[in-house]
Amino acid sequence: MVESLRGELNRYSPGGKLPSSRALVERFRVSPVTVSRAIAQLVAEGLVVTRPGSGAFRAQPRTEVPPPGDTSWQEVSLSGDGGPEVVPRTVDASGVLVTLAAPPPGVIELNGGYLHSSLQPERALAAALARAGRRPGAWGRPPTDGLTELRSWFAREIGPALTAADVLITAGGQSALATALRALAPPGAPLLVESPTYPGMLAVARAAGLRPVPVPVDADGVRPELLDAAFRATGARVFVCQPLFQNPTGAVLAPERRAEVVRIARAAGAFVVEDDFARRLGHEDAGPLPAPLAADDPDGVVVHVRSLTKIASPSLRVGALAARGPVLGRLRAIQVVDSFFVPRPLQEAALELVGSPSWGHHLRSVATGLKNRRTAMTTALSRELPALALPHIPAGGGSLWLRLPEAEAGTDESAVVSAALRAGVAIAPGRPYFCAEPPSPQIRLSFAAVAGAAEIAEGIRRLRSACDEVLTGSTGGFQP
């Protein structure tokens, strides 16, 4: 509809009135909402203007755009690091944009970082937002720490030892990670991270001038003996981890390692930043999940991060930071300086959502949907691409972490990613998940961001075509 209207605008002189919304509804046989969205799109493009009570009109022609100025001076300014004692900061969002950028039309999204729309509680969200907007004071200024009721809810979710006083509401998990890293480590400091790990956290760390140091993980999570050695070698005071369904490996920190990780950090006088992003992304067959590290941490070693974004919607950017002791004051100060507060309507909507009867149904639906999609993807991979190594099948999260077969000269994972996009499927390269040289070529495939089993099967079929194009000549291992 937007394309049709855009093509017809030349029929109208500047300032000419377009057909009424009712006429457009009848002509295109669409709902009034669809018409409103189409007009809004044309307004956003500067092609149409609206006048309340009068209708929509073709906009006046745009004035000539002035020639661009000379911004080359910025290259010199931005490259300055302030002297040899300052660690230069880099801002590389490429690893994050892989999962945020929408693929071209017709491309199957096996690189997405969020639930497919069919798994999101869209109706419940719409109802929650409508109810939230009618709450008394919903559009007023909220407390800087967040609404007490929402902080209490997060505290109960994390563990019985926490209260609302230990929690700050944040604008999603990414914002919480950025606040935590800035609060806990000065620019130039080493930062211990799992290897591989979430690229968004690495980007935040580097933008803050920190130096990520890798600590390898295996099927049982981070290896405590290597964590201890890394603390001793670097003098680091912060370790960032994802103990539950780690991104990208899907590993769960083993029971015998949980207390050991906290003990090692405590002995080093260091904090553990626990990114509990997948707490509500357990699959139907996951069984009982371990409690967060923060749930049993009387000494305040653990700074806990979680959000509602992954389990609900990319646009419900409401999360929480939980901590005990003086560090909470520093976290609060940085949060206030950066963003003042999370918008109150969003906090009210989050409260409405998690308090509604549909919330429990949504969680069960996601658990079933993710399990079915995971099974569909592992089955398709076994049939179409048996040469790709899948060391671990996770019981939570939304992706699989695979190792490409290595040829004598080494496999170029970027070539596989490019070939896959040409074949009509978007996948994530493994390189951005490492802060140092990766041990082998890897790829990450998301099953959470697709519509269902049929789309997964077609995506893997296209991936096989790409792998045949790039790798079969040297490995001979892709024909089932």
Phi, psi and omega in degrees: 000318180299316180299317180298313181295321179298320180289337182269353186299330181294346176289342185253140174285158177306127183092354180291145184274135176277164177302155181292162178301320180298318180296320180292323176301313181291322183291314184267354180056050179233174181279161175301328179296318179297319178297316180299319180293322179295315178297319179298323178296317179293325175296316180298330179277357179079014182267338185225148171236149178244148177232117182308128178085350182246327179124201181248144185224150175294136182286158175292149179303146180288144175289159181299133181286128180294153180297147181293150177280183180263104180258011183297337179300334184294332179300320179290315183297315183288338181277345180290132182253006175081009179122166185292339183276352182258133176280120181295142179266140176239143179240098181242106182262008186299320180293331179279320183295336178303321182264351181260327184286133178288136180289162177298158179305138179089351180269131179280130189269089173260018177239009184290155181250001183230166178296144172299152183303330179290344177261352180273146181277065189297317180294317180295323178295316180298317179294320180296318180294322178294316179294321181298321181295339180265357179292142177303130179074012185300333182256013177273183181281126179275167171301145183297329178282347184112164179298134183303318181297322180288321177297321178296320179297314178298319180300317178295324179294324183283314179170156186293341182281347182262154175233175178303330182293344181266003190236139171242137176275134183236167179274061179093172183291323181297318177297321179296319178298317180298317178296315182298314183292321178293327181285328192262340185221133178281159177306138181093348183282152173286150179225118180280132181224153174293152178227113003282171181207179183294121182298329180297324177290319178298321179296317178299315182298313182291325177295333178273003179081016179273162182246097181296134179239124186282141171234113187298148173246156172234199184296342180253018178095198182296146182271114186302321182295326178284328175296314178300315180296322181292320176300316182292322185284328188254338187072019181298153179239009179214137173231127180256129181215162175235088186292342185241116179054058187306139177263115021251357191283337184080006183290150174246128180301124185297148182306318183288346180266341187299304180294328181294319179298314179295320180296317180298316179295318180299319179295330180273000183066037187239162176262151169250119174268111182264107178270100185263050189294333188255019185304323181256018180250024175292145180277165183303330182259019185286332186079184179299136181264146176294150177292158175301153175302327182291343183290337180228070187214072184294338184271000177072030178287325188265129169255118190260136179235133171203167179206170176266355188297310185297321185273344184246291186198145176302334183267354174271076186272077178229123180220190183213146169246129178236134181201159177238146175094191184301335182299334181297324178296320179291319177300316180298316183297317181293319180299316180296316180298319184286316191222003184066293181193165174279134182310133184298319179303325179290320177294318179297320179295321178298318178298316179298319182296307185287345178265359183273155177300335183285345184297311179298320178298318179299315181299318179293321180296318179294317180301317179290315181298318180292320178298315181296320179291319177300314180297318179298320182288316180296323177295315180295320178295318179298325182280315188266325188225062182294342181283346176280126183278129177241088186297332187214129174259111187284156175257016179196172183082188186230022185210167174239147182246116187239148177256129178282149175293139183263124175279176182300321181268003181093143181267133179269102183294330179295327177293323177295317180299316180295317179296323179297319180295322177296328179279353176098026176219132181262128178230164182257130175289155182278337187304318181296348181275358180244137177269352174229193181295129179288150181286338182196164178287132184224161171222157178240128180244126179266131172253356181279334189267006183250165187289328182168195188297321182296318179291324177297313180300317179293322178297318179291325176298318178293323178296321177300318178301318179294318180294322176299320181296318188268322194247336188301323182301329183257338184249329180062019188246015187255349177279119182288000000 
